[in-house]
Amino acid sequence: MRSILFRAEAKMRRATGYEHHIPTIEVTDALFASMTRPDKLGLIPMIMPWDQDGPPAKEEWWWYRIPADGSILEEFLSMTAKMRAI
């Protein structure tokens, strides 16, 4: 289910001829990537377990990133530390 939007976007790009050029998405992706880092600790699935379909496709790279710093990262670390302690 979670891949429906990703596949729909890819189809839309091919159908409209914008398969390799949608600057708004590219700019947004770059901004998101600049404020996040890879989730090497596996925090995301601890907080929000993957559904029965398993983890997202690698093309859905944003699911594998966490905040680079700040209060949201601190909250993630706090929540997952409590989960690991149980």
N, C-alpha and C positions, 0 to 999 in steps of 0.2 A: 504493500500500500504506500509506503513512504517514498518509493521510487517513481510513483505515477507522475509527480510534478517534474522530476528530472527528465523522464522520458518524453513527457509532453513538451517541455522546453526544447529538447533536442529535435523533435519532430517539427516544431514551429520554426526553428532556425533553418532546417533543411527546406521546408516548404516555402519559406519566404526569401530564400537566398541569402540569409544572414547567418549561415552556419558558422562562419569564422569571424564575424564582426558584430558584436553587440556591445558597444563601449560602456554602456551603463553597468552591465553585469560585470565586465572586466574591472571597472573602477571600483565597484562595490566589493568584488572578490579581493582585490588588492588591499583595500582598506581593512576588510575583515582579517585578512592574513597578517597585516601589519600590527593588529591589536591582539593577536592570539599566537599560540605556539602549539606544536603537536602534543597530543595527549599521551605521552609516553608512559604515564602511570596508570592509564586505564580508568580515569576518574569518571568519565561520562557514563559508561555502562554500569558503574556502581550506583550512580545517582538515578539513572534512567535506563534500566535494563533493556536490551534489544528485544524486539517481539519475536514471535515464532519463526519469522523469516530470517532471523539471525542479524548480524551486523550490516550496516549500509554498505553499498558498493563503494569501491575505492574512488569512483568518480564523484561521489558525494563527500568530498574531502572535508567539508566544514563540520561533519559529525565527529571528526577525529581531532578537533582542536579545542583548546581551553584558553581562557583569558591569559595574557602574558604576565599580567600583574594586577594589583588592585584588590578591592574588597570582594569582588565576585570570586576571584581565584582563592582568596583566603577562606571564603565560605565553602567553596568546593573542597578545599583541603581539610577544613574542620569537619564537614559532614562525612567525608570518606574515612577520616581517622576514627570517628565514632563508630562507623559501620564495621571497620576492621577490628575494633576493640570488642565487638559483641561476639 
